[in-house]
Amino acid sequence: MNDQKIISPTKSAKTEFKMLAIKLIVLIVVARISIYLIEIFFASDLGLAHTHILVGDTLITVVVSFIVITSIRRVLQRIPVKMPAHLVASISFFSIIIISLIASLILLYIWGVQLQTILVGGGVAAIVIGLGVSTIVGNILSGAIMLTTFPAKIGDSIFIVNDNIHGTIEEVSALYTKINTEDGTEYLVPNSAIIQGNIRILKEEPTKKHLPYVEGDKIELSNGSEKFSGIVTTITSRFTTILDGDTEIIVSNRSILEGGSIIIKKPKTESLS
C-alpha cells in the first residue's frame, strides 16, 4: 500500500502565497528588464522617443499592479483553510490600498516627479482636486476603520435605525457597505456615513436565534384557520421551511416573532399525525 502524504491546510496556504510571490517577482523583473533593453537597444531603430518609453513603463506598472491585486484575491478564494469572510475582506482591502500606493510612488519616480514639487506647487489645483476626492478618500478611510475596529463584521445581523431596516452585512468595499435586508433588498451605505454617525447601525442577534425552534424540531403551526404539522428542515434569515409529508411549507419568521402564527413544539419521539 502506497503511503500518502497529508498536507495541512496551513502549509498549503503558505505554498500558495510563496508561489504567488515568486511568479509576481519574476513578472516584475522581466517587465523592467524588457523596458530597459527596448530603451537601450531598440528605441532609436523603432523611432521611439523617451516619452513613448515612459508611457509604456506606466502602462506596464498599471497592468502589473492589477495582476498583483487580482492574483491575491484569487489565492484568498482558493485557500483550503476556511477563513472568516471579514478577514478575507480585510486582507483584500488593504492589499488594494498598499499596492495602489506603491504603484503611485513608482509612477512618480518614472516620470521624475518629486513629492515636494506636488506639495509646494499644487496651489489652487491641489485644493480643487482635494475637495473633489475628499468624499472618496473619506469613504476609503472609513472602510478601513470598519474592517479593523468597527464592532459589526461581515455576516453579522444588524439594525439600521434611520430607516428601520433589519439586515445582514454582506460586504465592506472601499466606498460602500452592502447590507442585505430581510425583504431581499440590497442596501448600499457609504462607509463615511456610518463612521460619522449619520446612519446608525446597531448589531443584533440573528432572527433565527429568537425563534422558538431549531432545525430538526417537530412542530405544529397554527395560522388563523390553517394548521400545519411537520419537521423544521431549513431556517434562513427570513423564512422557515417545514416539511409536512411531501409538502414544503414556507413561513415568514417575522410573522412568527410578531405573534401572527402560533407554534406548538412537539417531543421528537412523538409521531406527527
N, C-alpha and C positions, 0 to 999 in steps of 0.2 A: 504494500500500500504506500502510495506516494505521500510524503509529508507536505502539508500545505502551510505556508507562512501566513499568519494573520497580521494584517497591517491595521494598526489602530487608527481611528478617525483623526486623532490629533496629528499623527505623523503624516497621514495623507494630506491634511490641510497644509502642513509645513512644506511638504513636497510641492503642492500646487503653487504656493507663493514663491518658492525657490525657482521653480521652472519659469514662472511668470517674470520674475526679476531678471533671470538670465536672458530670456527672449527680448525683454524690453531694453536691456543694456546693449545687446547685440544690434537691435534695431536702431537705437540712437547713435551708436558708434558708426555703423555702416552709413547712416544718413549723413552724419557730419563729415566723414571721410569722402563720401561721394561729392558733396558740395565743394569741399576743399580741392579735390582733384579736378573737378569741372572748371573751377575758377582759375587754377594754375595752368592746366594743360589744354583745355578745350574752349575756354571763354572767347579768346581772340579769334579762333578759327570759326566759331559759330556766330560771331558778331554780337556776343552778349556783353552788355555794359555791367558795371558794378551794381547798378540799381536792379538789374534783372536778377543778379545773384542774390541780392538782399530779399527781393520778393520771393524767389524760390526758397530761400532759407526760412522765410516767415511762414510760407505755406507748409513746409515740412514740419516746422515746430508746432503749428496748429494741429496738423494731421496726427503727429506722434502723440501730442497731448490727448487728443480724442481717443486714440487707440489705447493709451495707458488707462484712461478713465473707464472705457468700455471693458477692457480686459479685467480690471479689478472687480467690476460689478459682476462679470460672468463667473469669475473664480468664487466670489462670495455665494453665488447661486449654486455652484457645483460642489461646494464643501459638504462632505457627508455628515459632519457634526451639525446637529440641529441647533443653530444659533437663534437667539431671540430676535424677532423682527426688528425691534427697536435698536439692537446692537448693530445689525446688518445695515440699517438705515444710517446710523451714526457714522460707521466706517465709510460707507459710500459718500455721505455728505461731506465729511472732512477731507476725503481723498480728492473730491472735485475742487474744493476750496484750495487745498495745498498745491495741487498740480496746476491749477489756473494761475496761482500767484507765481510759481516757479516759471511757468511759460511766459508770463508777463515780464518778469525780470530778464529772461533770455531774449525776448523780443526787444526790450530796451537796450540791451547790450549789443544785439545785432545791428540795430540802427544807430548806435553810438549816442543814445540819448541819456543824459545824466539826470538822476533824480533831483539833484539840486536845481537844475535848469527848469524842471517841471514845477517844483515848489515855488521858486522865486519868480519865474517869468510867466506863470499861468495867468495871473491877473484876473480880469473880468471873465475870461473864458472858463477858467477853473471854477469860479463861483457859479456860473450858469450851469456848467456840467454837473457840479456838485449838487446843486438844487434839483437837477433833473434826475439824478441817480440816487438821491438820498433815500427815497422810499424803497427802492430796490435793495440798497445796502442795509437799510433798517430791517427789512424782512429777512435778509440772509443772516444778519447777526441774531435776530430773534429766533430764527430756525436753529441756529447753533445752540442758543440758550435752552430751547425746548428739548433738544436732543440730549443735552448734558445735565441740566438741573431741574427742568420742569417736572412736577410730580406725576403728571399723566403721560403715559407712554403709548406707543403703537399697540393696538389691541385692547386698550382699556376702554371700559364703558364710561361715558361722560354725559353731563347735562349742560347744555348751552342756555344759560339763564336768560340772556337778552331775548331769545326767540322761543323759549320754552320748548327746546328740542332735545330729545334723548338720542344718543347715537354711540358709535364706536370709532375711535381714531384709526383710520386705515393707513395713512401715510403722512410723513412730515417731509416736505421737499424744501428747496432753498427759499421759496417765496410763500408757499401756502401750506396749510394743514388740511388734509382731506378727511372729512368725517362722513361716515355712512349712517344716515338717520334710520330710525326704526320703521319709517314708511318707505324705505328703499331709495331715498334721495341722497345724492352726493352733495355735501355741503362744504364749500371751499372757503376757508377763513384765512385772511392774511396773518402771517406769524406776528407781525408787529402789533396788530390789533389785540392779540391775545396777551402778549407780554406787557403792553401798555395798559391793559385793563379795560380797553374799550369794549371788548367782548369777554364776558366772564364765563369760564369753563369750570365746572365742578366735577371732580372724579367721583364715581359712584359704583356700586357693585352691579355686575351684570344682572339683567332682568331674570334670567333663569335661576339665579340663586334665591330669589324671593318666591318662586313657585312652590306650592305645597307637595311637589312630587319630583322624582328624578326619572331618568330613562330606565325602563325595565319594570316600573311600578304598574300594578293593575289598578285602574281607577274607573269610577262611574261618573260621567259628566252630565249634568242637567242644565239645559239652557232653555228656559221657558217651557214650552210644551214638548220639546225634544229631549231625548235621553239616550246617551251612548255609553257603552261599556267596552273596554279594551285595554291594550297594553301600550304604554308610552314608548314609542320607538325612537323619536327624534325630538330634541328641543333646540331651537335656534334662538337668536336674539328677539325674534318677532313671533314665531309660531311654535305650536306643539303639535306633533303628529301622533295620532292614536290609531292603532291597528285593531279594528273590530272584525275578526274573521278575515275575510279577504278585502275588506273595505278600509281605506285610509281616511281618517277624519282629521282635518286640519283646523285647529282652534287658535285664535289670536291670544297671545299671552296677556296683552293689556286688558282684554275683556275678562280674563280670569282674575287678574290683580285688582281690577276695579269692581269686582263682585257681579259682573254680568253673567257668570257661569258658576254653578255650584259643583264642587268636586267632592266625591266620596272615595277615599283611598281604601283599597281592599287588601287584606293579607295576601302575600304572594302564593300561599298554599291553597287559597280559595279559588275554585274554578269559576270562570265567568259564564253566566248563562246568556 
